[in-house]
Amino acid sequence: MMLTVYLSGEIHTDWRDEIAEACHGLDVSFTAPVTDHAASDDCGVAILGAEPDKFWHDHKGAKLNAIRTRHGIESADIVVVRFGEKYRQWNAAFDAGYAAALGKPLIVVSLPDQQHALKEVHAAALAVCDQPVQVAHILRYVQTGTLP
């Protein structure tokens, strides 16, 4: 069975590559948001025109990014959301909530010290991991029924 997995969240590490490499040999397709931070921030003004007010600059970018994000989450069989160590990732929490509202199987990758802050997100997830490789193990189990 082919799986489409949307990889949402933290963009400052190579966790997506770790999962893809660990899923070698599986029939899995990965999709993701734009992970080039500058491109993601500036897509709205680059495509639709400059904005003198930072609010409207960000607003345009957020709406264009939402087209990609919503499509990715809606098209996915499984949604994985990673919360990194640095920065508050409000968008990741929003994506997790959106996936849960759509009834998508949700896997969360977060650090143990984020337990309290993410307790509601964790409660909505079908699995909570602290290592990206654990996501690959889950996908392998789901697809083949085999353990690591």
Sequence and secondary structure as in RCSB ss.txt:
>XXXX:A:sequence
MMLTVYLSGEIHTDWRDEIAEACHGLDVSFTAPVTDHAASDDCGVAILGAEPDKFWHDHKGAKLNAIRTRHGIES
ADIVVVRFGEKYRQWNAAFDAGYAAALGKPLIVVSLPDQQHALKEVHAAALAVCDQPVQVAHILRYVQTGTLP
>XXXX:A:secstr
  EEEEEEE  SS HHHHHHHHTTTS EEEE     HHHHHHHHHHHH   SSHHHHHHHHHHHHHHHHHHHHHH
 SEEEEE  SSS  HHHHHHHHHHHHTT  EEEE  GGGTTTTHHHHHH SEEESSHHHHHHHHHHHHH    
